[in-house]
C-alpha cells in the first residue's frame, strides 16, 4: 500500500495547500499529492468514487458530498475563511469600491464583469439580484471557465472588473487589486476538508486534516489572503 496521501481541492486553496503539504512532509507527516481543479469538477470526481484520501472544497460542497455518502461521516473540518476581492487590469483606472454605493456604481459602469463558477460567483449574482441589477447586467457577466482564475481574464483585458477569492487574485500578474468587498457586501467562503469515503488510509487522512487546521498552519493561511476558520 502506498504511504502517499492523495487530495483534491478547488483552485481557491491550491497555493495554500501546496505550501502546507510540503510543511507537513517536513514535519514528518508523510508525502501528500494534491490535485487542484475547478470545484464543480472536484466534487464530481469525489462523488464518482475516484480514490482520493482528502477533499477540500467550499463548505456547502462538502455538505452535499456528505449527504451523498462520498465522505466519511463526521470527518469534515473547517480549514479557512476566504474573502472575495475585486481587481482591474494593471494600469487601468481604479474605480472607488470602498462603500456599497461606490461599488454599485463601479459595477454599473463596467463594460464587462468577471465572475467564477464557484461560490464567489454565485454570491456575486445574489448581490446583483439584491441590488435589482441582475437582469440589466446579465449580458455583461463573463464567467471564467472551470479552473481558470478570473484574474487571468482581467489581465488579458477580457473583463474590466473581476471578482474572486483574494487567495486566487493575490499573485496574478498584470492585475491591480482594489481590495475586498466593502461593508454590507462582504462575500466570504469557508473551505472545509474531509476524508473521502474511498480513502484506504482514513486515519492518516484525519491526521493531515488535523495539521491543516492546527495553529502551525495559521501563518501560511494569512500569507495566502485567508484566515483560519
Secondary structure, DSSP 8 states (H G I E B T S, - for coil): ----EEEEEEGGGHHHHHHHHHHHHHTTS--EEEEEE-HHHHHHHHHTT---SEEEEEHHHHHHHHHTT-B-TT--EEEEEEEEEEEEETTS-----SSHHHHHHHHHH-S-EEE-SSHHHHHHHHHHHHHT-HHHHGGGEEE--TT--HHHHHHHTS-SEEEEEHHHHTT-TTEEEEEE--TT---EEEEEEEEBTT-S-HHHHHHHHHHHTSGGGHHHHHHTTEEE-
